[in-house]
Amino acid sequence: TTTTTTTTTTMTTSSSNARRVVSVRAQAKTTKKAGSAGVSTTGASLVGWTPTSWRQREALQQPNYESQEELAAALTEIQNRPPLVFAGESRNLQERLAKAARGDAFVLFGGDCAESFKEFRADTVRDTYRVLLQMSVVLMYGSGVPVVKLGRMAGQFAKPRSEDLETIGGVSLPSYRGDNINSVEFTPEARRPDPARLIKAYDQSCATLNLLRAFSNGGYAAMTRVNDWNLDFMQSEPKGAAYQDLAQRVDAAIDFMAACGIDEANPAMNQTSFFTAHEALHLGYEESLTRLDSTTQEYYGCSAHFLWCGERTRQPEGAHMEYFRGISNPIGIKISDKSDGEGVVSLVKTLNPDNVPGRITLISRMGAAKLREHLPRLITAIEDAKLNVLWVTDPMHGNTIKTDNGFKTRPFEAVRDEIMAFFEVHEKMGTVPGGVHLEMTGQDVTECTGGTVDISNSDLEKRYLTHCDPRLNASQAIELAFLMASELNAMRERRAVQ
């Protein structure tokens, strides 16, 4: 297949980076053939790889099940069930991520820190989905490019833990690893890793995907409904009013297009593409949903469209990297201020030996101050190696603190500052800030402090519902979308006059 990209010269604003006058965005016309020997068309490295080859490596962050027989039975049950997503959908996503890496789209990841069985309801899924729709409209309006929407939904259950055991009052029990593994209550029975929970997680993921597909293709996501997406509790909020003002402008634009003869029934106006993503932590579960695509004869992880690997499990010789290198999905790698450029470059080359665009997303999680210090050297390493990657910021995990009243929280202002630092660094280096990765919810929770809703430390106890890490509520998430849209628009204007 032939891939054509637009040649665009991007001037840097720093003399030390003058050599980088042409960014990742500015690539010449290239031809992508079927792939090198042992490499899939999407970039997967297949030499010596099978869906089970990870079992020959050390697998970190895996539960300690009491019964291997129960685990094998549960995984066999999942293996015999239909895939949750399809290979063609993942290929479609990879094409969109490649556009985002060039600056021709912007990627929005959003959803729960960890999904739970107890809070699973249709309205919970709907509310998070429509906040993501609202954010995407705000971002599209401000940035002038399409927004690629990925939900941390329909599979984001498992969580890595610092310790295998948690000790309270002298009693030690297995750490809570997510509802697909065990339960949060501090009792021996609740904390026992239970393989049956993997089947329940599959079932809930399937139901969630059914809802998301219905919302995306059944008219709920139609641009003509942009005024209807505001949540009830948002009506009186400052950002709720700002969104309503924007929605009215979108409505006016739609009316203008209709007057010009553009059909409102066009699928682009009535449907949207929505993709799912999660951290591929439980390798037995991922293996059971790894399927051979009949049209390409390539393997895909069919538990989600996009899978990522966290810092705790991305050891080059580890089991997770062995699994990731052979699946043809687009994949993400979390990086921090502790990451070294040489190591990241080596990992990207291992996972994407043919340097296929859209295959690799690097997700930075550092905190604003550390990001300004450390992200430039990582960008330099990737640019010098001429690697195709999409840069995304995760402004949540580097900004978690514990309050005096015992709540884990994230100050809105710290989250905002890291996003703005991400934009600033990329603009100075002439590279593309391709997206943002947020832990957020459509619920009216009080888990992150600050924002125009002005949640204080003393407010946290009012509606602190998370089972894991604190999430932005709808108002805070939409406020961030407006701030990002404003900055992306300003960056676009500055580029236009260069």
Disulfide bonds with the S-S distance in Angstrom:
none
